[in-house]
Amino acid sequence: QVQLVESGGGLVQPGGSLRLSCSASGSIFTRYNMGWYRQAPGKQRELVATITSGSIINYSDAVKGRFTISRDNAKNTVYLQMDSLKLTDTAVYYCNAVLSGLIRPVYWGQGTQVTVSS
């Protein structure tokens, strides 16, 4: 099992930046594919970005070119750098982890709120 703790959320103006962090513990971090998802009020949870154990990266079209996902295996941490934030990026952001080569179980963090507002 792996435990995930997100941090770095907050209130930011449109066009601003935030960096989210997700710290993992309890298992061998390098074996996990990691992802960021978000859920806005009244909407379903959606993919933001993923990074595999081999650092292959994928972004949703909504964030491509504005967000950057990365991982630091020495720190057991995955990051989401969010630039040029829009009002529509407002959501609770969740980190998840799944062992490479498997589709379940999927582990989730508790989420961190990102609010983009003027």
Secondary structure, 3 states (H helix, E strand, C coil): CCEEEEECCEEECCCCCEEEEEEEECCCHHHEEEEEEEECCCCCCEEEEEECCCCCEEECCCCCCCEEEEEECCCCEEEEEECCCCHHHCEEEEEEEEECCCCCCCEECCCEEEEECC
